[in-house]
Amino acid sequence: MIEGSNVYEILDRITFVIYIFFLMKTCHFRN
């Protein structure tokens, strides 16, 4: 069985990566 916390942990990591990617993209556009 898959634990709920595991799924949330994976989602949290994915969201973090996307957030960092978005920040880097906006920084490049501003500079």
N, C-alpha and C positions, 0 to 999 in steps of 0.2 A: 504493500500500500504506500501511496505517496502522501507525505505529511504536508499539511497546509502551509506550515512555516517554510518548508523547502520551496514551495511554489512562489511564495511572497519574496523569499530571498533572491530567487532567480529574477523575478520581475524587478526587484529593487536594483539589482546589478545592471539589468538591461536599461532601465530608466536612467541610471547614473551615466552609463556609457553614452546614451543618446544625448543627455544633457551636456556632457563635456564636449561631444562632437559639435553640438549646436553652438556652444560658447566659442569654440575655436573658429567655427565658420563665421560667426558675427564679428569676431575680432579681426579676421582676415579682411572682411568687407569694409570695416571701419578704417583699417590701416591701408 
